Amino acid sequence: MQMLSLNFFIYTVGGIWRPVEWSSNGAKLLYNVFTFIIISSEYFLVLTQFMDIVLIVDNIDDFATNTLMFLTIVAVCCKATVVVVRRNAIINLVQILLKAPYKPRDEDEVAIQTKFDKFIKSCSIKYSLLATSSVTGTTIGSVLNVMQGHLPYRIWLPYNYTVSMFGIISIHQIVTLIFATVINVGTETLIFGLILQTCAQFEIFKSRLHKFITKKTVTYLGHARSLSNEDKTWISECIRHHLSIYKYAKTVNIIFNQILFVQFFSSILVLCTSVYYLSMHIKELSAAASLLIYTICMFVQIFVYCWSGNEVMLKSMSIADAIYRMNWPLLSINEKKGLLMIMIRSTIPVKFTSSFLIILSLQSYSNILKTSYSAFNILQK
């Protein structure tokens, strides 16, 4: 795939996205085995952590730290499963962006598409670096725990693993967390990129509108106002393109709906718990440092979703204003009716939702911060 290639490469490294261009059956089989091992490892860690929380944990500190990692891996398992199960749907979603009416037609539209592609790639790299710093700190802490004779993360197993399997289990946990981080980065940046492609399409749509109205205005100033078959076809295509953008956004939301729901639900719990834990151990630098980085990454993670969703809402509502500011009163009656239909449709913005829970917007992000702070105050009491 040419579009969002970096994001899919991150998925490939994470073990849950076999490159589309691979044709060798042997390579496909080996990668499928690799995918099965990665996902099984994530589910194994979730199960053993859950059993530890249920059967072993007996104090608030252990419950807080175990719950943080447990909820994180639960979200990773959801992301990996959805991507593997809906692989074909994701491929089709990206492919339609390379076809009409989404595909850029001239240099100006190519420039718009390139601008958004570069922005998505730049943000993906920066986010990857932030996640790398977080997992590096966590890995160092895990290695120190292993050197002191403790597992990196508490789990429950039905046998005494401290005698013969300690080293293997420790390495398994560290490697599993690294792959979990890669899957997280791949998911966040891919969804971020697909959402911002909606903004790119709205920009391309406005460019086409502006060129058409400019061309028709010049024509009508010197000729009779007759509506040719070509103009009728263009108006129909224009309306179809506008509706197709809404359809594309809806498809993105449907494919990743479960991921967004689990992500926001777990993130709210994680933020409340981590903020509470940090407040209780603020003087213990060694215990709080890695968790502080993790909490910052979680805030950034949610902000990425909310900001991109908010941008789409603004772009979709800006279409009506853009048409209003163009010199469209000189167009014919039928052309005005077509543009009016688009303006009316633009009054209903494109919204990405986390199931029934949250609309992706900066207002929702602000509400999440308030909820986390309120929960923190309640837990302190």
Sine and cosine of phi, psi and omega as CSV:
sin_phi,cos_phi,sin_psi,cos_psi,sin_omega,cos_omega
0.00,0.00,0.73,-0.68,0.01,-1.00
-0.99,0.17,-0.57,0.82,-0.04,-1.00
-1.00,0.08,0.68,-0.73,0.01,-1.00
0.84,0.55,0.62,0.79,-0.07,-1.00
-0.89,0.45,-0.63,0.78,0.00,-1.00
-0.89,0.47,-0.67,0.74,-0.04,-1.00
-0.91,0.43,-0.65,0.76,0.03,-1.00
-0.95,0.31,-0.50,0.87,0.08,-1.00
-0.91,0.42,-0.63,0.77,0.06,-1.00
-0.88,0.48,-0.67,0.74,0.07,-1.00
-0.87,0.49,-0.66,0.75,0.00,-1.00
-0.88,0.48,-0.69,0.72,0.05,-1.00
-0.89,0.45,-0.58,0.82,0.00,-1.00
-0.96,0.29,-0.18,0.98,0.11,-0.99
1.00,-0.02,0.19,0.98,-0.05,-1.00
-0.85,-0.53,0.17,0.98,0.01,-1.00
-0.64,-0.76,0.98,-0.20,0.08,-1.00
-0.97,0.26,0.80,-0.60,-0.03,-1.00
-0.79,0.61,0.69,-0.72,-0.06,-1.00
-0.90,0.43,-0.54,0.84,-0.10,-0.99
-0.98,0.21,-0.13,0.99,0.02,-1.00
-0.92,0.40,0.72,-0.69,-0.01,-1.00
-0.88,-0.47,-0.31,0.95,-0.03,-1.00
-0.95,0.30,0.82,-0.58,0.03,-1.00
-0.91,0.42,-0.58,0.81,0.03,-1.00
-0.90,0.44,-0.69,0.72,0.02,-1.00
-0.90,0.43,-0.64,0.77,0.03,-1.00
-0.89,0.46,-0.69,0.72,-0.01,-1.00
-0.89,0.45,-0.71,0.70,0.00,-1.00
-0.89,0.46,-0.66,0.75,-0.01,-1.00
-0.93,0.36,-0.59,0.81,0.06,-1.00
-0.89,0.46,-0.63,0.78,0.08,-1.00
-0.90,0.44,-0.67,0.74,0.05,-1.00
-0.86,0.51,-0.70,0.71,0.02,-1.00
-0.87,0.48,-0.69,0.72,0.01,-1.00
-0.88,0.48,-0.66,0.75,0.00,-1.00
-0.91,0.42,-0.69,0.72,-0.02,-1.00
-0.89,0.45,-0.77,0.64,-0.04,-1.00
-0.91,0.41,-0.64,0.77,0.04,-1.00
-0.88,0.47,-0.64,0.77,0.03,-1.00
-0.89,0.45,-0.66,0.75,0.02,-1.00
-0.90,0.44,-0.70,0.72,0.00,-1.00
-0.92,0.39,-0.59,0.81,0.03,-1.00
-0.90,0.44,-0.67,0.74,0.01,-1.00
-0.91,0.42,-0.65,0.76,0.03,-1.00
-0.88,0.48,-0.74,0.67,-0.04,-1.00
-0.88,0.47,-0.73,0.69,-0.03,-1.00
-0.93,0.36,-0.54,0.84,0.07,-1.00
-0.94,0.35,-0.65,0.76,0.03,-1.00
-0.88,0.47,-0.69,0.73,0.02,-1.00
-0.89,0.45,-0.59,0.81,0.03,-1.00
-0.91,0.40,-0.67,0.75,0.02,-1.00
-0.89,0.45,-0.65,0.76,-0.06,-1.00
-0.97,0.25,-0.68,0.74,-0.18,-0.98
-0.99,-0.15,-0.49,0.87,-0.18,-0.98
-0.93,-0.37,-0.72,0.70,-0.13,-0.99
-0.84,0.54,0.75,-0.66,-0.03,-1.00
-0.68,-0.73,0.22,0.97,0.06,-1.00
-0.56,-0.83,0.31,-0.95,-0.14,-0.99
-0.93,0.37,-0.57,0.82,-0.02,-1.00
-0.91,0.41,-0.74,0.67,0.03,-1.00
-0.90,0.44,-0.63,0.78,0.02,-1.00
-0.89,0.45,-0.66,0.75,-0.02,-1.00
-0.90,0.43,-0.77,0.64,-0.05,-1.00
-0.92,0.39,-0.64,0.77,0.01,-1.00
-0.93,0.36,-0.62,0.78,-0.01,-1.00
-0.91,0.41,-0.61,0.80,0.02,-1.00
-0.84,0.54,-0.78,0.62,-0.02,-1.00
-0.93,0.36,-0.61,0.79,-0.01,-1.00
-0.87,0.49,-0.75,0.67,-0.01,-1.00
-0.91,0.42,-0.59,0.80,0.03,-1.00
-0.89,0.46,-0.72,0.69,-0.02,-1.00
-0.95,0.33,-0.53,0.85,0.10,-1.00
-0.86,0.51,-0.71,0.70,0.03,-1.00
-0.89,0.46,-0.63,0.77,0.02,-1.00
-0.90,0.43,-0.68,0.73,0.03,-1.00
-0.87,0.49,-0.66,0.75,0.04,-1.00
-0.89,0.45,-0.71,0.71,-0.01,-1.00
-0.88,0.47,-0.75,0.66,-0.03,-1.00
-0.89,0.46,-0.68,0.73,-0.03,-1.00
-0.90,0.43,-0.72,0.70,-0.02,-1.00
-0.89,0.46,-0.69,0.73,-0.03,-1.00
-0.90,0.43,-0.68,0.74,-0.01,-1.00
-0.93,0.38,-0.69,0.72,-0.04,-1.00
-0.93,0.36,-0.60,0.80,-0.08,-1.00
-0.96,-0.26,0.50,0.86,-0.01,-1.00
-0.82,0.57,-0.76,0.65,-0.04,-1.00
-0.89,0.45,-0.63,0.78,0.01,-1.00
-0.90,0.43,-0.63,0.78,0.03,-1.00
-0.92,0.39,-0.66,0.75,0.03,-1.00
-0.87,0.49,-0.72,0.70,0.01,-1.00
-0.90,0.44,-0.60,0.80,0.00,-1.00
-0.89,0.46,-0.68,0.74,0.00,-1.00
-0.95,0.31,-0.59,0.80,-0.03,-1.00
-0.91,0.42,-0.57,0.82,-0.04,-1.00
-0.93,0.37,-0.39,0.92,0.05,-1.00
-0.94,0.34,-0.28,0.96,0.00,-1.00
-1.00,-0.10,0.11,0.99,-0.02,-1.00
-0.84,-0.54,0.25,-0.97,0.05,-1.00
-0.92,0.39,0.54,-0.84,0.02,1.00
-1.00,0.03,0.09,1.00,-0.07,-1.00
-0.97,0.22,-0.52,0.86,-0.12,-0.99
-0.92,0.39,0.72,-0.69,0.03,-1.00
-0.86,0.51,0.59,-0.81,-0.09,-1.00
-0.96,-0.29,-0.44,0.90,-0.05,-1.00
-0.64,-0.77,-0.06,-1.00,-0.08,-1.00
-0.90,0.44,-0.63,0.78,-0.01,-1.00
-0.90,0.44,-0.67,0.74,0.01,-1.00
-0.94,0.35,-0.60,0.80,0.07,-1.00
-0.89,0.46,-0.63,0.78,0.02,-1.00
-0.90,0.43,-0.64,0.77,0.04,-1.00
-0.90,0.44,-0.73,0.69,0.00,-1.00
-0.89,0.46,-0.67,0.75,0.00,-1.00
-0.90,0.43,-0.63,0.77,0.02,-1.00
-0.86,0.50,-0.71,0.70,0.00,-1.00
-0.94,0.34,-0.61,0.79,0.02,-1.00
-0.88,0.47,-0.67,0.74,0.02,-1.00
-0.92,0.40,-0.63,0.77,0.01,-1.00
-0.90,0.43,-0.68,0.73,0.02,-1.00
-0.89,0.45,-0.68,0.73,0.00,-1.00
-0.90,0.43,-0.67,0.74,0.00,-1.00
-0.89,0.46,-0.71,0.70,0.01,-1.00
-0.91,0.41,-0.59,0.80,0.01,-1.00
-0.90,0.44,-0.66,0.75,0.01,-1.00
-0.91,0.41,-0.70,0.71,-0.01,-1.00
-0.90,0.44,-0.66,0.75,0.01,-1.00
-0.91,0.40,-0.62,0.78,0.03,-1.00
-0.89,0.46,-0.64,0.77,0.02,-1.00
-0.91,0.41,-0.64,0.77,0.03,-1.00
-0.90,0.44,-0.70,0.71,0.01,-1.00
-0.91,0.42,-0.58,0.81,0.03,-1.00
-0.90,0.44,-0.66,0.75,0.04,-1.00
-0.89,0.45,-0.62,0.78,0.01,-1.00
-0.92,0.40,-0.75,0.66,-0.04,-1.00
-0.94,0.34,-0.47,0.88,0.05,-1.00
-0.91,0.41,-0.72,0.69,0.04,-1.00
-0.88,0.47,-0.66,0.75,0.02,-1.00
-0.91,0.42,-0.65,0.76,0.00,-1.00
-0.91,0.42,-0.65,0.76,0.04,-1.00
-0.88,0.48,-0.70,0.72,0.05,-1.00
-0.89,0.46,-0.61,0.80,0.02,-1.00
-0.91,0.41,-0.68,0.74,0.01,-1.00
-0.89,0.45,-0.64,0.77,0.04,-1.00
-0.89,0.45,-0.63,0.78,0.05,-1.00
-0.89,0.46,-0.67,0.74,0.00,-1.00
-0.89,0.45,-0.65,0.76,0.00,-1.00
-0.91,0.42,-0.44,0.90,0.02,-1.00
-1.00,-0.01,0.06,1.00,0.05,-1.00
1.00,0.00,0.28,0.96,0.01,-1.00
-0.90,-0.43,0.52,-0.85,0.10,-0.99
-0.92,0.39,0.49,-0.87,0.06,-1.00
-0.84,0.55,-0.63,0.78,-0.01,-1.00
-0.67,-0.75,0.67,-0.74,-0.03,-1.00
-0.93,0.38,0.72,-0.70,0.08,-1.00
-0.61,-0.79,0.23,-0.97,0.09,-1.00
-0.89,-0.45,0.77,-0.64,0.08,-1.00
-0.77,-0.64,0.52,-0.85,-0.08,-1.00
-0.98,0.19,0.41,0.91,0.05,-1.00
-0.44,-0.90,0.20,-0.98,-0.04,-1.00
-0.99,0.14,0.99,-0.15,-0.07,-1.00
-1.00,0.05,-0.11,0.99,-0.05,-1.00
-0.97,0.24,-0.19,0.98,-0.07,-1.00
-1.00,-0.04,-0.84,0.54,-0.15,-0.99
-0.92,-0.38,-0.44,0.90,-0.15,-0.99
-0.94,-0.34,0.14,0.99,-0.11,-0.99
-0.86,0.52,-0.75,0.66,-0.04,-1.00
-0.90,0.44,-0.69,0.73,-0.02,-1.00
-0.90,0.43,-0.70,0.71,-0.01,-1.00
-0.91,0.41,-0.63,0.78,0.02,-1.00
-0.89,0.46,-0.73,0.68,0.03,-1.00
-0.89,0.45,-0.64,0.77,0.02,-1.00
-0.87,0.50,-0.69,0.73,-0.01,-1.00
-0.91,0.42,-0.69,0.72,-0.01,-1.00
-0.90,0.44,-0.72,0.69,0.00,-1.00
-0.90,0.43,-0.66,0.75,0.01,-1.00
-0.88,0.48,-0.65,0.76,0.02,-1.00
-0.92,0.40,-0.62,0.79,0.02,-1.00
-0.89,0.46,-0.72,0.70,0.02,-1.00
-0.92,0.39,-0.55,0.83,0.06,-1.00
-0.88,0.47,-0.64,0.77,0.04,-1.00
-0.90,0.43,-0.67,0.74,0.02,-1.00
-0.89,0.46,-0.68,0.74,0.02,-1.00
-0.90,0.44,-0.66,0.75,0.04,-1.00
-0.87,0.50,-0.75,0.66,-0.01,-1.00
-0.87,0.49,-0.71,0.71,0.01,-1.00
-0.87,0.49,-0.66,0.75,-0.02,-1.00
-0.93,0.37,-0.75,0.66,-0.02,-1.00
-0.87,0.50,-0.73,0.69,-0.06,-1.00
-0.95,0.32,-0.55,0.84,0.03,-1.00
-0.93,0.38,-0.75,0.66,0.02,-1.00
-0.89,0.45,-0.66,0.75,0.07,-1.00
-0.84,0.54,-0.70,0.71,-0.01,-1.00
-0.92,0.40,-0.68,0.73,0.00,-1.00
-0.91,0.41,-0.59,0.81,0.04,-1.00
-0.92,0.39,-0.69,0.72,-0.01,-1.00
-0.94,0.34,-0.36,0.93,0.11,-0.99
-0.89,0.45,-0.45,0.89,0.11,-0.99
-0.90,0.44,-0.68,0.73,0.06,-1.00
-0.88,0.47,-0.66,0.75,0.03,-1.00
-0.87,0.50,-0.66,0.75,0.01,-1.00
-0.91,0.41,-0.61,0.79,0.05,-1.00
-0.91,0.41,-0.61,0.79,0.05,-1.00
-0.91,0.41,-0.68,0.74,0.05,-1.00
-0.89,0.45,-0.66,0.75,0.01,-1.00
-0.88,0.48,-0.69,0.72,0.02,-1.00
-0.91,0.42,-0.58,0.81,0.04,-1.00
-0.89,0.45,-0.69,0.73,0.02,-1.00
-0.91,0.42,-0.65,0.76,0.03,-1.00
-0.88,0.48,-0.74,0.68,-0.04,-1.00
-0.87,0.49,-0.69,0.73,-0.01,-1.00
-0.91,0.41,-0.65,0.76,-0.01,-1.00
-0.91,0.41,-0.72,0.69,-0.04,-1.00
-0.92,0.40,-0.62,0.78,0.06,-1.00
-0.88,0.47,-0.70,0.71,0.00,-1.00
-0.90,0.44,-0.71,0.70,-0.03,-1.00
-0.93,0.36,-0.56,0.83,0.02,-1.00
-0.89,0.45,-0.71,0.71,0.03,-1.00
-0.89,0.46,-0.64,0.77,-0.02,-1.00
-0.92,0.39,-0.71,0.71,-0.07,-1.00
-0.95,0.32,-0.39,0.92,0.02,-1.00
-0.92,0.39,-0.39,0.92,-0.04,-1.00
-0.88,-0.47,-0.06,1.00,-0.06,-1.00
-0.70,-0.72,0.14,-0.99,0.03,-1.00
-0.94,0.35,0.48,-0.88,-0.06,-1.00
-1.00,0.08,0.98,0.18,0.04,-1.00
-0.94,-0.35,0.62,-0.79,-0.03,-1.00
-0.99,-0.17,0.95,-0.31,-0.01,-1.00
-0.98,0.20,0.21,-0.98,0.04,-1.00
-0.89,0.46,-0.57,0.82,0.03,-1.00
-0.89,0.46,-0.64,0.77,0.02,-1.00
-0.92,0.38,-0.65,0.76,0.04,-1.00
-0.88,0.48,-0.66,0.75,0.02,-1.00
-0.90,0.44,-0.66,0.75,-0.02,-1.00
-0.90,0.44,-0.68,0.73,0.00,-1.00
-0.89,0.46,-0.66,0.75,0.03,-1.00
-0.89,0.46,-0.68,0.73,0.02,-1.00
-0.91,0.42,-0.59,0.80,-0.01,-1.00
-0.90,0.44,-0.74,0.68,0.03,-1.00
-0.90,0.45,-0.66,0.75,-0.01,-1.00
-0.90,0.43,-0.64,0.77,0.03,-1.00
-0.90,0.45,-0.69,0.73,-0.01,-1.00
-0.88,0.47,-0.70,0.71,0.03,-1.00
-0.92,0.39,-0.54,0.84,0.00,-1.00
-0.92,0.40,-0.55,0.84,0.03,-1.00
-0.90,0.44,-0.68,0.73,0.05,-1.00
-0.89,0.45,-0.64,0.77,0.02,-1.00
-0.91,0.42,-0.66,0.75,0.03,-1.00
-0.87,0.49,-0.74,0.68,-0.01,-1.00
-0.87,0.49,-0.64,0.77,0.02,-1.00
-0.90,0.44,-0.63,0.78,0.01,-1.00
-0.91,0.42,-0.68,0.73,0.05,-1.00
-0.85,0.52,-0.70,0.72,-0.02,-1.00
-0.90,0.44,-0.64,0.77,-0.02,-1.00
-0.92,0.40,-0.69,0.73,-0.05,-1.00
-0.90,0.43,-0.67,0.75,-0.10,-0.99
-0.96,-0.28,0.28,0.96,-0.08,-1.00
-0.87,0.49,-0.72,0.70,-0.02,-1.00
-0.91,0.41,-0.61,0.79,0.04,-1.00
-0.88,0.47,-0.72,0.70,-0.02,-1.00
-0.90,0.44,-0.64,0.76,0.00,-1.00
-0.89,0.45,-0.78,0.63,-0.01,-1.00
-0.89,0.46,-0.64,0.77,-0.03,-1.00
-0.89,0.46,-0.75,0.67,-0.06,-1.00
-0.95,0.30,-0.62,0.78,0.02,-1.00
-0.89,0.45,-0.73,0.69,0.00,-1.00
-0.94,0.33,-0.58,0.82,-0.03,-1.00
-0.90,0.43,-0.63,0.77,0.02,-1.00
-0.89,0.46,-0.70,0.72,0.03,-1.00
-0.91,0.42,-0.67,0.74,-0.02,-1.00
-0.90,0.43,-0.70,0.71,-0.02,-1.00
-0.90,0.44,-0.68,0.73,0.02,-1.00
-0.88,0.47,-0.72,0.69,-0.05,-1.00
-0.92,0.38,-0.70,0.72,-0.05,-1.00
-0.92,0.39,-0.65,0.76,0.03,-1.00
-0.90,0.44,-0.65,0.76,0.03,-1.00
-0.90,0.43,-0.71,0.70,-0.02,-1.00
-0.89,0.45,-0.65,0.76,0.01,-1.00
-0.90,0.44,-0.62,0.78,0.00,-1.00
-0.92,0.40,-0.51,0.86,-0.01,-1.00
-0.99,0.17,-0.38,0.93,-0.08,-1.00
-0.81,-0.59,0.52,0.85,-0.08,-1.00
-0.90,0.43,-0.43,0.90,-0.02,-1.00
-1.00,0.07,-0.24,0.97,0.01,-1.00
-1.00,-0.06,1.00,0.01,-0.13,-0.99
-0.86,0.50,-0.67,0.74,-0.05,-1.00
-0.91,0.42,-0.57,0.82,-0.02,-1.00
-0.99,0.16,-0.47,0.88,-0.12,-0.99
-0.99,-0.11,-0.34,0.94,-0.13,-0.99
-0.88,0.48,-0.81,0.59,-0.04,-1.00
-0.91,0.42,-0.61,0.79,0.01,-1.00
-0.93,0.36,-0.55,0.84,0.04,-1.00
-0.90,0.44,-0.71,0.71,0.05,-1.00
-0.88,0.47,-0.67,0.74,0.02,-1.00
-0.87,0.49,-0.68,0.74,0.00,-1.00
-0.91,0.42,-0.65,0.76,0.05,-1.00
-0.88,0.48,-0.69,0.72,0.03,-1.00
-0.88,0.48,-0.61,0.79,0.01,-1.00
-0.92,0.40,-0.66,0.75,0.06,-1.00
-0.88,0.47,-0.67,0.74,0.03,-1.00
-0.91,0.42,-0.65,0.76,-0.01,-1.00
-0.84,0.54,-0.74,0.67,0.00,-1.00
-0.94,0.35,-0.60,0.80,0.01,-1.00
-0.89,0.46,-0.62,0.78,0.00,-1.00
-0.85,0.53,-0.72,0.69,0.02,-1.00
-0.89,0.45,-0.77,0.64,-0.10,-1.00
-0.92,0.40,-0.64,0.77,-0.01,-1.00
-0.91,0.42,-0.71,0.71,-0.01,-1.00
-0.90,0.43,-0.65,0.76,0.06,-1.00
-0.90,0.43,-0.60,0.80,0.03,-1.00
-0.92,0.39,-0.62,0.78,0.04,-1.00
-0.88,0.47,-0.64,0.77,0.02,-1.00
-0.90,0.43,-0.67,0.74,0.03,-1.00
-0.86,0.52,-0.71,0.71,-0.02,-1.00
-0.91,0.41,-0.68,0.73,-0.01,-1.00
-0.90,0.44,-0.66,0.75,-0.04,-1.00
-0.92,0.39,-0.60,0.80,0.01,-1.00
-0.98,0.21,-0.31,0.95,-0.02,-1.00
-0.97,0.23,-0.21,0.98,-0.02,-1.00
-0.88,0.47,-0.71,0.70,-0.02,-1.00
-0.88,0.48,-0.68,0.73,0.01,-1.00
-0.91,0.40,-0.62,0.79,0.02,-1.00
-0.90,0.44,-0.67,0.75,0.03,-1.00
-0.91,0.41,-0.66,0.75,-0.02,-1.00
-0.87,0.49,-0.58,0.82,-0.05,-1.00
-0.99,0.14,-0.20,0.98,0.04,-1.00
-0.99,0.16,0.28,-0.96,-0.04,-1.00
-1.00,0.07,0.84,0.55,-0.09,-1.00
-1.00,0.06,-0.23,0.97,0.03,-1.00
-0.87,0.50,-0.35,0.94,0.02,-1.00
-0.98,0.19,-0.08,1.00,-0.01,-1.00
-0.98,0.22,0.16,-0.99,0.00,-1.00
-0.96,0.27,0.18,-0.98,-0.04,-1.00
-0.88,0.47,-0.73,0.69,-0.03,-1.00
-0.90,0.43,-0.61,0.80,0.05,-1.00
-0.92,0.40,-0.64,0.77,0.05,-1.00
-0.90,0.44,-0.63,0.78,0.03,-1.00
-0.89,0.46,-0.66,0.75,0.03,-1.00
-0.88,0.47,-0.70,0.71,0.01,-1.00
-0.92,0.39,-0.57,0.82,0.02,-1.00
-0.91,0.42,-0.61,0.79,0.07,-1.00
-0.87,0.49,-0.66,0.75,0.01,-1.00
-0.92,0.40,-0.66,0.75,0.00,-1.00
-0.90,0.44,-0.65,0.76,0.01,-1.00
-0.90,0.43,-0.68,0.73,0.01,-1.00
-0.91,0.42,-0.51,0.86,-0.04,-1.00
-0.95,0.32,-0.27,0.96,0.03,-1.00
-0.93,0.36,-0.32,0.95,0.08,-1.00
-0.98,-0.20,0.97,-0.24,-0.11,-0.99
-0.94,0.34,0.37,-0.93,0.14,-0.99
-0.97,0.25,0.81,-0.59,-0.01,-1.00
-0.83,-0.56,0.76,-0.65,0.15,-0.99
-0.99,-0.15,0.75,-0.66,-0.09,-1.00
-0.84,-0.54,0.48,-0.88,0.12,-0.99
-1.00,-0.09,0.98,0.21,-0.12,-0.99
0.83,0.56,-0.73,-0.69,0.04,-1.00
-1.00,-0.02,0.01,1.00,-0.20,-0.98
-0.99,0.17,-0.82,0.58,-0.18,-0.98
-0.59,-0.81,0.62,-0.78,0.20,-0.98
-1.00,-0.02,0.76,-0.65,-0.03,-1.00
-0.95,0.32,0.97,-0.25,0.01,-1.00
-0.35,-0.94,0.25,-0.97,0.03,-1.00
-0.92,0.39,-0.48,0.88,0.07,-1.00
-0.90,0.43,-0.66,0.75,0.04,-1.00
-0.91,0.42,-0.62,0.78,0.04,-1.00
-0.88,0.47,-0.68,0.73,0.04,-1.00
-0.89,0.46,-0.64,0.77,0.02,-1.00
-0.91,0.41,-0.59,0.81,0.03,-1.00
-0.90,0.43,-0.67,0.74,0.04,-1.00
-0.89,0.46,-0.65,0.76,0.02,-1.00
-0.91,0.41,-0.64,0.77,0.02,-1.00
-0.90,0.44,-0.68,0.74,0.02,-1.00
-0.89,0.47,-0.67,0.74,-0.01,-1.00
-0.92,0.38,-0.64,0.77,0.01,-1.00
-0.91,0.42,-0.68,0.73,0.03,-1.00
-0.89,0.46,-0.63,0.78,0.02,-1.00
-0.87,0.50,-0.69,0.72,0.01,-1.00
-0.90,0.43,-0.63,0.78,0.01,-1.00
-0.91,0.41,-0.69,0.73,-0.01,-1.00
-0.91,0.42,-0.54,0.84,0.02,-1.00
-0.92,0.40,-0.51,0.86,0.01,-1.00
-0.98,0.20,0.00,0.00,0.00,0.00
